[in-house]
Amino acid sequence: MKIKIRKMPYEKVMEITPAGIKDPVRPSPFLRKVMNFVSSSELKKTDFKCIVGDMKDVVKGEPVLYLMNHSSFTDLKIATSIIEEPYNIICTTDALVGKEKLMRSIGCIPTQKFTADIRLVNDISYALNTLKTSVLMYPEAGYTFDGTTTTLPESIGKLVKVLGFPVVMICSHGAFLRDPLYNGLRLRNCKVTADKYTLFTRNEIKELSIDQINSGIAEAFSFDNLKEQFEKGIHINESFRAEGLSRVLYKCPVCGSEGHMHASGITLECRDCGSVWELSELGKMEYKNSSLPEKMCAPVLFDHIPDWYRWERECVRQELIDGKYHLEIPVRIMMIVDYKAMYEVGEGVLTHSDKGFHLTGCGGKLDYYRKPLASYTVNADYFFYEIGDMISFGDKNKLFYCFPQKDIDVVAKTRLAAEELYKISKNHS
């Protein structure tokens, strides 16, 4: 998938009137049929099955709020195939660029990812109460990097409470294994299933506190795709299954170096110390050196990707506490201010430290700060619209998309740092 790009000077982009506010529309029945046909045809290749559980308090013809985990682009195909009634879907602003009319006709409700958007609550309420359509949300918003839950917003429980509609959970299994974000959009041969069940009834929403609702959502979103793969004996035998994995496992647990991990075929290698791992068909990282190292930076040699990724998070947090964390990289800068195009405005430098994000560039005309408490995470993606790895942030009038110019894997660490910096800053505020 690609996006419409237009080169334009930064000052000209800043003169563009931001996209106007529009009410959600009921999805086109014809387009729903087309999407269902395309999605169902694609899912047949995965022997897809939906396991429907207890659908208490769900009445045919009445809207509900769907919550779904975000594993890969396959998620949308799953939702389209198993949600029978008309529904609107919460999507990111970039999804409407160059095709606003079509995407709104499908039922898309755009929002700026990880940016305060008060309008979104009104749009969801409008769809449920006025259009009488269900609403699909991916509360994680960002795709999982390591196959486990990404950080959930603290506000989701309050949203559920305010809306008051039954909440239905859709949890996919195998979608991450089929199409992990790090692997460059290449599909693997893997079965995909989904669970669908009522998470909260209307009465439960009335009776439960916001904290209790948040806890229930967190439990529903507690998953580990790679652990499930190993336990169920799911074999992924593609010869490219480890390619791009250095985007996630960027730090060597043996020597502690960063930016020297290289993934190719089914192996991951540290080009600093020579350590080599092989990603097995069951999703385990197998250390391939002839002997174990005498000293390691990490407490163990990780064979489970989420454990490795969790250790990287702990390392980033310690860097922040010690005042040693600092990112400064040259970036290619693009912007979204309306739905006509993504505007390429030039080059600059992205800095991230305990002070937050600082983006400069475009011949000295761009100087933008984003403080640590502005968001609990940052929008980060791999191979974004086939352009490259990306870090994005902004405000209600503009979004900046930064594409690192150097061939180094910094996206995952930046997301981890933003999340840990938010927690630290919040505790100190």
PyMOL commands that set and color helices and strands:
alter all, ss='L'
color gray80, all
select helices_A, chain A and resi 10-13+29-46+74-82+93-96+100-106+118-131+156-163+175-178+181-183+202-207+210-220+225-232+245-247+305-322+372-374+411-428
alter helices_A, ss='H'
color red, helices_A
select strands_A, chain A and resi 5-7+49-52+65-68+87-92+108-111+134-137+167-173+193-200+261-264+267-270+276-279+285-287+327-336+342-353+356-361+366-370+379-384+388-395+398-404
alter strands_A, ss='S'
color yellow, strands_A
deselect
rebuild
show_as cartoon
